[in-house]
Amino acid sequence: GGRRSAAGTRRALHALFDAAVYDADVARRRWNGQIDLILLLDIPEGGMVLESRMTGVLRAIETALGPQPPGIVHRVGGGGERSRGRAAAAAILSDHPEARHILVSACSDDGALGALDALTAAGRESQAVIAGMEGSAEALEMITREESPYIASVAFYPEQYGPALMDLVLRLVNGEQVPPFRYVDHELIDREKALRLLRPEAGSLEGPRLAHAAQRTGTSA
């Protein structure tokens, strides 16, 4: 119902806020806060909750850097698939050859990786910073690269969904009161954390959520 959708929307906005603020902070340090183009890759077919992710990104960017001129914000589909993200980003980049300071965010790492493909093909990866969502192994690998424009991803740890649901079911079966909503954990993975996940020699894994991510990406503590 409406309460559930509103709660999910608030959670989605909160999840992307961390990555968008980080994105904007990097832009502030690298480009003195000057932004020429903001590319937000949506998943329109996912409905309000998924679309709220890019709404949250834009709000976070404007919280960090101030209101942005509408003409530089481009919100398009393609955030869920790499090929669609690449095509959407390539079209926007072609329309804006003058842009030198480009912020990119997508509803998934696949969409963000597609945008990275387009930037690389155009020879413009040095002009961008990118933040994705999911914490996929390929995205984390890109984040570890020192010159990569891919600077962060928000991980949701889907491998924890099953155990969390079973815990709720067992509590309900036992007659316990449970909260009306159960939100998933999320975590911003920047280069430092990605290095700990994919390059254990760079530092020890810290915390159970990083350990879960390490299992998903094929590493171990």
N, C-alpha and C positions, 0 to 999 in steps of 0.2 A: 504494500500500500504506500500512501504518501509518506508516512513516517519512516518507513524502511528506505525508500528512495532518497529522502532528504538526509538520513543518517549516512547512507552510502556515499552520497555526494560530498558531504563534509569530510568523510574519511579520505576520499579520493583527492580532494583539494589539499588536505593536509599532507598526504603522501608525496605529491608532486611539488609542494611548496619548498621542501628542503632542496631538491635538485635544482629548481628554478632560481632560488636565492644563490646557490652555489654557482650556477651558470652566470648569473648577473654579477656576482662578486669577481669572478675571473674576468669578465668583460670590463669591469671597472678598473681592475689592476692592469690589464693588458692594453686597453684602448681608452683609458681615462673616462670610461662610461659612455663613450660614443657608440651608438648602435645605428647601423644603416638598414638592417633587415632582420626581422624576427619571423622565423618559419616554424609554424606549429602544425605537426602532422597528427590529425585526428583519426578516429575510427567512427564515422557517423552512424554506421549500421549497428554500433554497439549501444546506442541510446544515450540517455541523459547522463548516466553515471560515468561511462567512458569519456563522453565529451567533456564532462566536468574536469577531467584531468588537465586538458589544455587551458580551460578557463582558469584553473588554479595556477598554472605556469605563468600565464599572462599577468594575473594579479600579483604574483610573487615578484616578477620582473619589475613591475611598476612600483611595488613597495620598495624594492631595493634601489631602483634607478630613477623613479619618478614617472609620470605619465608619458607614454610614447605616442608620437604622431600616428594616427590611424593608417596612413599611407604606407608605413613600413611594416605593419603587421599583416602577415599572410597565413591564414588558417585554412588548411585544405585537407582532404582525405588522403589516405596512404600511410597512416600510422601503424597499421597492423601487419603489413606484409613488406618484405624487403624490396620486391620488384616494384610495387606500387609507390613505396616511399622514394625509391630512386627516380621513378618517372615524374612524380610530383615535384620533387626537389629540383630535378633538372629543368623542368619548365619554369619554375620560379627564378632559378639562377639565370636562365637564358633571358628572362624579362628584365633582370636587374644586374647588368654587367658592371654597373658603377659601384655596387655594394662592396665594401671592404671590411666591414665589421658585422658578422652574421651570427645571430643566436639561433640555434636549432634545438627543438625538443620534440619528442614523439611519444605516443601512447605506449609504444613497446620498443624494445631494443631492435627488433627486426626493422621497424620503420626508420629508426634512427640510423641503423647501419646502411639502409638504402640511401638515406640522405648523404651519409659519408661517401658512399660509392659515387654519387652524383658530383659531390664536391671534388673528389679525387680525379674523376674523369675530366672535370673542367679545370683542373690545376689550381683549385681555389681552397684546398683544405686548410691552408695557413691563415685564411681569412675568417675562420669559423670556430665556434665552440659548440659542442653538442652534448646534450644530456638525454639519456633514454630511461627506460623503465623495464624491469624484470630481473636485471642482474644476470643475464645469460653469459655463458662461458665465453662466447666470441666477443661480446661487448666488453667483458672484463679484460680480455686479452688486449683489445684495442686501448682500453683505459691505461694499461700498464706502460704503453709505449710513450716515451718521453715527449716526442714531438706530435703526438696524436691530438687532433681537435676533440676527440671523444673524451670528455673529462669526468663523467659520472653517470651512474645508473641507480635507480631506486629498486632494491630487491624486495620481493614480497614472500619469498620462501614457500612456494606452493607445496613442497614436500611436507610441510607442517599442517596442511589443511586436514588431511585424513585423521591423524592423531587428535587434533583439536575437536573435530566433529565427533569422533568416538567418545571422547571425554564428555562432551555435552550429552550424547545419547545415554551414556551410562548414568550420568547424574539425573537425567529425566526419568530413566527407568527406576532409579532408587528413590524417586519422589522428591528430589531436591529442587529448590528454586534456582532457576538460572536466569541471567540477564536477557533482555529481549534481543540484544544484538551482541554478536561476537566478532570483533574486528581482528583482521590479520596484522601481524607485525610487519613493519617495513624498516628499511635501513638504507641510508645513502652510502653507496660504494664509490669512493674516490680513488685516486691512483694509489695512495698509501695502503688502503684496505685491499684493493685489487692485487697489489703486489704480495701482500700477506697470504691471500687466497691461492694465487697461482704460482707464486715463487716462495715456498715455505722458508727457504734459506734467507729471505729478506727480512724475516721476522716471524715470531710465533703467532699462530692463530689465536685470536682472542674472543672468548665468549661463545656460547652455544649457537648463536645465529650464524656467526662466521663459520663455525664448524659444519653446520648444515649446508651452507653454501659451498664449502670445500668438497663435501661429499657429492653435491650435485655437479660440480665442475670436474670431478675425477681426481681431486687431491685428497690428502688425508693429513690429520694433525700429527 
